[in-house]
Amino acid sequence: MTHRRLHDGPLNMSPRRQSFLEVINGRDYRIEVSSVNSSRWRAEVVTQYGGPTALMPFYGTTPETAREGLTTWLARIQPLPDAGR
């Protein structure tokens, strides 16, 4: 299982919405974290145009915990690329 960020910080610095580019097991993901209320954050995979995908969102008490829950789950379900292909 491999996981790396393409950027150290968010792509934008809005206090209510943050976007990240992540590479997880060789696939690129754009992850958006947004404030639901003062103590709840939602992380979801979005398309290149900013729209949500069919994947379920993950929630946390901070932007980091919400994003970490989503990226950990993606790393588990997304198999590593087959080296023999």
Buried (B, 14 or more C-beta within 10 A) or exposed (E): EEBEBEEEEBEEEEEEBBBBEBEBBEEEBBBBBBBEEEEEBBBBBBEEEEEEEEBEBBBBEEBEBBBBBBBEBBBEEBEEEEEEE
